[in-house]
């Protein structure tokens, strides 16, 4: 069994009745470690999630920090393991904090994540700005449903956290995608053939031989 599986097993077990205080201490230690691992993996993703709702970087970091403080309090109270969908829960807390204070800022220029190899910095900056601006065109429910989906939160979990049916989530996602398709620039298309019908696939590679 891996270290992660050991921690998960320890987190799911209740207090050790025979061991008394030692069992409770071990359970709390496992719960704290589970939360710290969760924090390391999810904090920057929660920041990005809130930014998709229109927050600036610093506001999004503040909202994420607020959510993780609330999470830490559940750890201290011994209730963290009762949260069955922690990834959705932490994002809901952060998003609620953002909307409670109606934080409106100019759309951000760069998401808080190192870009993957591919397009240059200028292109990524433009893509991020276009995406955040387009997301602002959506109503809150559609924007939230899409943000959850982009973070791989399952549809039934999204429905539970929005307190709507799964069909309503699908309708919101369809609406969001339709809006984004209308307002986001289409990626440039490569010509499939020359005017005389010559296939251009791999043309540059053949030319260099």
C-alpha positions as a LaTeX table, in Angstrom:
\begin{tabular}{lrrr}
\hline
Residue & $x$ (\AA) & $y$ (\AA) & $z$ (\AA) \\
\hline
Unk1 & 0.00 & 0.00 & 0.00 \\
Unk2 & 1.38 & 3.46 & $-0.94$ \\
Unk3 & 1.90 & 6.31 & 1.51 \\
Unk4 & $-1.11$ & 8.10 & $-0.03$ \\
Unk5 & $-3.29$ & 5.03 & 0.44 \\
Unk6 & $-2.06$ & 4.67 & 4.03 \\
Unk7 & $-3.05$ & 8.28 & 4.75 \\
Unk8 & $-6.42$ & 7.87 & 3.06 \\
Unk9 & $-7.13$ & 4.69 & 5.04 \\
Unk10 & $-6.14$ & 6.40 & 8.27 \\
Unk11 & $-8.27$ & 9.43 & 7.40 \\
Unk12 & $-11.37$ & 7.32 & 6.78 \\
Unk13 & $-11.04$ & 5.29 & 9.98 \\
Unk14 & $-12.81$ & 6.49 & 13.08 \\
Unk15 & $-11.09$ & 6.96 & 16.44 \\
Unk16 & $-9.31$ & 3.91 & 17.81 \\
Unk17 & $-11.54$ & 2.98 & 20.74 \\
Unk18 & $-8.96$ & 0.63 & 22.23 \\
Unk19 & $-6.11$ & 3.10 & 21.87 \\
Unk20 & $-8.01$ & 5.96 & 23.47 \\
Unk21 & $-6.28$ & 9.33 & 23.07 \\
Unk22 & $-3.46$ & 7.90 & 20.95 \\
Unk23 & $-6.00$ & 6.75 & 18.33 \\
Unk24 & $-7.66$ & 10.16 & 18.24 \\
Unk25 & $-4.28$ & 11.88 & 17.88 \\
Unk26 & $-3.32$ & 9.58 & 15.00 \\
Unk27 & $-6.63$ & 10.25 & 13.26 \\
Unk28 & $-6.24$ & 14.02 & 13.63 \\
Unk29 & $-2.64$ & 13.87 & 12.39 \\
Unk30 & $-3.76$ & 11.92 & 9.31 \\
Unk31 & $-6.58$ & 14.40 & 8.70 \\
Unk32 & $-4.19$ & 17.36 & 8.93 \\
Unk33 & $-1.77$ & 15.74 & 6.50 \\
Unk34 & $-4.60$ & 14.96 & 4.12 \\
Unk35 & $-5.66$ & 18.61 & 4.18 \\
Unk36 & $-2.10$ & 19.89 & 3.66 \\
Unk37 & $-1.68$ & 17.60 & 0.65 \\
Unk38 & $-5.01$ & 18.87 & $-0.65$ \\
Unk39 & $-3.86$ & 22.48 & $-0.13$ \\
Unk40 & $-0.63$ & 21.91 & $-2.07$ \\
Unk41 & $-2.48$ & 20.33 & $-4.98$ \\
Unk42 & $-5.49$ & 22.65 & $-5.18$ \\
Unk43 & $-4.66$ & 26.18 & $-3.99$ \\
Unk44 & $-3.47$ & 27.58 & $-7.35$ \\
Unk45 & $-6.34$ & 25.79 & $-9.12$ \\
Unk46 & $-8.88$ & 27.42 & $-6.80$ \\
Unk47 & $-7.28$ & 30.80 & $-7.55$ \\
Unk48 & $-7.69$ & 30.13 & $-11.26$ \\
Unk49 & $-11.28$ & 28.98 & $-10.69$ \\
Unk50 & $-12.24$ & 32.28 & $-9.00$ \\
Unk51 & $-10.46$ & 34.27 & $-11.71$ \\
Unk52 & $-12.77$ & 32.62 & $-14.22$ \\
Unk53 & $-15.61$ & 34.34 & $-12.38$ \\
Unk54 & $-14.00$ & 37.69 & $-13.17$ \\
Unk55 & $-11.78$ & 38.25 & $-10.12$ \\
Unk56 & $-8.35$ & 39.81 & $-10.38$ \\
Unk57 & $-5.35$ & 37.78 & $-9.27$ \\
Unk58 & $-5.04$ & 39.29 & $-5.78$ \\
Unk59 & $-8.76$ & 39.05 & $-5.07$ \\
Unk60 & $-8.79$ & 35.45 & $-6.30$ \\
Unk61 & $-5.86$ & 34.60 & $-4.01$ \\
Unk62 & $-7.70$ & 36.22 & $-1.10$ \\
Unk63 & $-10.83$ & 34.18 & $-1.84$ \\
Unk64 & $-8.83$ & 30.96 & $-2.11$ \\
Unk65 & $-7.07$ & 31.73 & 1.16 \\
Unk66 & $-10.43$ & 32.39 & 2.84 \\
Unk67 & $-11.77$ & 29.05 & 1.59 \\
Unk68 & $-8.75$ & 27.11 & 2.82 \\
Unk69 & $-8.94$ & 28.82 & 6.21 \\
Unk70 & $-12.52$ & 27.57 & 6.45 \\
Unk71 & $-11.29$ & 24.14 & 5.44 \\
Unk72 & $-8.59$ & 24.20 & 8.11 \\
Unk73 & $-11.22$ & 25.02 & 10.70 \\
Unk74 & $-13.14$ & 21.90 & 9.72 \\
Unk75 & $-9.90$ & 19.96 & 10.23 \\
Unk76 & $-9.46$ & 21.44 & 13.69 \\
Unk77 & $-13.05$ & 20.51 & 14.51 \\
Unk78 & $-12.50$ & 16.97 & 13.25 \\
Unk79 & $-15.03$ & 17.38 & 10.41 \\
Unk80 & $-12.82$ & 17.54 & 7.30 \\
Unk81 & $-13.32$ & 13.86 & 6.51 \\
Unk82 & $-17.08$ & 14.44 & 6.49 \\
Unk83 & $-16.76$ & 16.59 & 3.35 \\
Unk84 & $-17.40$ & 14.05 & 0.61 \\
Unk85 & $-16.52$ & 16.31 & $-2.35$ \\
Unk86 & $-13.67$ & 18.53 & $-1.09$ \\
Unk87 & $-12.67$ & 19.87 & $-4.54$ \\
Unk88 & $-16.20$ & 21.13 & $-5.21$ \\
Unk89 & $-16.67$ & 22.29 & $-1.61$ \\
Unk90 & $-13.53$ & 24.43 & $-1.51$ \\
Unk91 & $-14.40$ & 26.09 & $-4.83$ \\
Unk92 & $-17.94$ & 26.81 & $-3.66$ \\
Unk93 & $-16.65$ & 28.50 & $-0.50$ \\
Unk94 & $-14.14$ & 30.59 & $-2.48$ \\
Unk95 & $-16.73$ & 31.57 & $-5.09$ \\
Unk96 & $-19.29$ & 32.53 & $-2.46$ \\
Unk97 & $-16.70$ & 34.74 & $-0.76$ \\
Unk98 & $-15.92$ & 36.44 & $-4.08$ \\
Unk99 & $-19.56$ & 37.13 & $-4.87$ \\
Unk100 & $-20.49$ & 38.20 & $-1.36$ \\
Unk101 & $-18.15$ & 41.17 & $-1.62$ \\
Unk102 & $-19.04$ & 41.78 & $-5.29$ \\
Unk103 & $-15.40$ & 42.01 & $-6.31$ \\
Unk104 & $-15.30$ & 43.53 & $-9.78$ \\
Unk105 & $-11.97$ & 44.19 & $-11.47$ \\
Unk106 & $-10.57$ & 44.59 & $-14.95$ \\
Unk107 & $-10.16$ & 41.16 & $-16.59$ \\
Unk108 & $-6.74$ & 39.72 & $-15.78$ \\
Unk109 & $-4.01$ & 39.35 & $-18.34$ \\
Unk110 & $-2.54$ & 36.05 & $-17.22$ \\
Unk111 & $-3.83$ & 33.07 & $-15.29$ \\
Unk112 & $-1.74$ & 32.03 & $-12.25$ \\
Unk113 & $-0.27$ & 28.99 & $-13.89$ \\
Unk114 & 2.91 & 28.41 & $-15.83$ \\
Unk115 & 1.92 & 28.05 & $-19.49$ \\
Unk116 & 2.43 & 24.68 & $-21.10$ \\
Unk117 & 4.92 & 24.50 & $-23.97$ \\
Unk118 & 3.27 & 25.76 & $-27.13$ \\
Unk119 & 2.07 & 29.29 & $-27.97$ \\
Unk120 & 4.25 & 32.22 & $-27.04$ \\
Unk121 & 3.65 & 34.48 & $-24.02$ \\
Unk122 & 1.91 & 37.20 & $-26.03$ \\
Unk123 & $-0.55$ & 34.72 & $-27.54$ \\
Unk124 & $-1.31$ & 33.12 & $-24.17$ \\
Unk125 & $-1.88$ & 36.55 & $-22.63$ \\
Unk126 & $-4.38$ & 37.33 & $-25.36$ \\
Unk127 & $-6.12$ & 33.99 & $-24.97$ \\
Unk128 & $-6.47$ & 34.43 & $-21.20$ \\
Unk129 & $-7.83$ & 37.95 & $-21.60$ \\
Unk130 & $-10.30$ & 36.85 & $-24.27$ \\
Unk131 & $-11.50$ & 33.89 & $-22.18$ \\
Unk132 & $-12.04$ & 35.90 & $-19.00$ \\
Unk133 & $-13.81$ & 38.66 & $-20.94$ \\
Unk134 & $-16.08$ & 36.11 & $-22.62$ \\
Unk135 & $-16.87$ & 34.42 & $-19.32$ \\
Unk136 & $-18.06$ & 37.76 & $-17.99$ \\
Unk137 & $-20.81$ & 37.68 & $-20.63$ \\
Unk138 & $-22.38$ & 34.62 & $-19.01$ \\
Unk139 & $-24.88$ & 34.76 & $-16.18$ \\
Unk140 & $-23.66$ & 33.54 & $-12.81$ \\
Unk141 & $-25.08$ & 30.02 & $-12.97$ \\
Unk142 & $-23.75$ & 29.34 & $-16.47$ \\
Unk143 & $-20.34$ & 30.77 & $-15.56$ \\
Unk144 & $-20.20$ & 28.66 & $-12.40$ \\
Unk145 & $-21.26$ & 25.46 & $-14.16$ \\
Unk146 & $-18.61$ & 25.98 & $-16.83$ \\
Unk147 & $-15.91$ & 26.81 & $-14.29$ \\
Unk148 & $-16.65$ & 23.62 & $-12.35$ \\
Unk149 & $-16.60$ & 21.62 & $-15.60$ \\
Unk150 & $-13.24$ & 23.08 & $-16.63$ \\
Unk151 & $-11.87$ & 21.78 & $-13.32$ \\
Unk152 & $-13.24$ & 18.27 & $-14.01$ \\
Unk153 & $-15.95$ & 18.39 & $-11.33$ \\
Unk154 & $-18.60$ & 15.74 & $-12.24$ \\
Unk155 & $-22.04$ & 16.91 & $-13.37$ \\
Unk156 & $-23.93$ & 15.35 & $-10.39$ \\
Unk157 & $-21.62$ & 17.20 & $-7.99$ \\
Unk158 & $-22.12$ & 20.48 & $-9.87$ \\
Unk159 & $-25.87$ & 19.98 & $-9.70$ \\
Unk160 & $-25.72$ & 19.36 & $-5.95$ \\
Unk161 & $-23.63$ & 22.47 & $-5.29$ \\
Unk162 & $-25.84$ & 24.65 & $-7.49$ \\
Unk163 & $-28.95$ & 23.03 & $-6.03$ \\
Unk164 & $-30.35$ & 22.31 & $-9.50$ \\
Unk165 & $-31.06$ & 19.20 & $-11.57$ \\
Unk166 & $-28.40$ & 17.56 & $-13.74$ \\
Unk167 & $-30.46$ & 18.49 & $-16.80$ \\
Unk168 & $-30.29$ & 22.12 & $-15.70$ \\
Unk169 & $-26.48$ & 21.83 & $-15.51$ \\
Unk170 & $-26.37$ & 20.45 & $-19.07$ \\
Unk171 & $-28.59$ & 23.31 & $-20.24$ \\
Unk172 & $-26.31$ & 25.85 & $-18.56$ \\
Unk173 & $-23.22$ & 24.30 & $-20.15$ \\
Unk174 & $-24.86$ & 24.30 & $-23.57$ \\
Unk175 & $-25.74$ & 27.97 & $-23.14$ \\
Unk176 & $-22.21$ & 28.80 & $-21.96$ \\
Unk177 & $-20.54$ & 27.03 & $-24.87$ \\
Unk178 & $-22.85$ & 28.69 & $-27.37$ \\
Unk179 & $-21.98$ & 32.13 & $-25.96$ \\
Unk180 & $-18.25$ & 31.42 & $-25.89$ \\
Unk181 & $-18.30$ & 30.11 & $-29.45$ \\
Unk182 & $-19.93$ & 33.33 & $-30.55$ \\
Unk183 & $-17.50$ & 35.67 & $-28.78$ \\
Unk184 & $-14.17$ & 33.84 & $-28.68$ \\
Unk185 & $-12.02$ & 34.10 & $-31.83$ \\
Unk186 & $-11.81$ & 30.88 & $-33.81$ \\
Unk187 & $-8.35$ & 29.29 & $-34.05$ \\
Unk188 & $-6.61$ & 29.90 & $-37.37$ \\
Unk189 & $-7.23$ & 27.17 & $-39.93$ \\
Unk190 & $-4.45$ & 25.62 & $-41.96$ \\
Unk191 & $-5.27$ & 25.22 & $-45.68$ \\
Unk192 & $-5.99$ & 21.59 & $-46.52$ \\
Unk193 & $-5.12$ & 21.95 & $-50.20$ \\
Unk194 & $-3.66$ & 24.37 & $-52.72$ \\
Unk195 & $-5.84$ & 26.03 & $-55.32$ \\
Unk196 & $-4.98$ & 23.34 & $-57.89$ \\
Unk197 & $-6.12$ & 20.63 & $-55.47$ \\
Unk198 & $-2.61$ & 19.58 & $-54.36$ \\
Unk199 & $-2.65$ & 18.23 & $-50.83$ \\
Unk200 & $-0.50$ & 20.47 & $-48.60$ \\
Unk201 & $-0.32$ & 18.04 & $-45.67$ \\
Unk202 & 3.32 & 17.60 & $-44.79$ \\
Unk203 & 4.37 & 19.91 & $-47.64$ \\
Unk204 & 7.04 & 21.72 & $-45.67$ \\
Unk205 & 8.54 & 18.48 & $-44.49$ \\
Unk206 & 8.74 & 17.09 & $-48.04$ \\
Unk207 & 10.19 & 20.34 & $-49.31$ \\
Unk208 & 13.09 & 20.10 & $-46.91$ \\
Unk209 & 14.09 & 16.59 & $-48.04$ \\
\hline
\end{tabular}
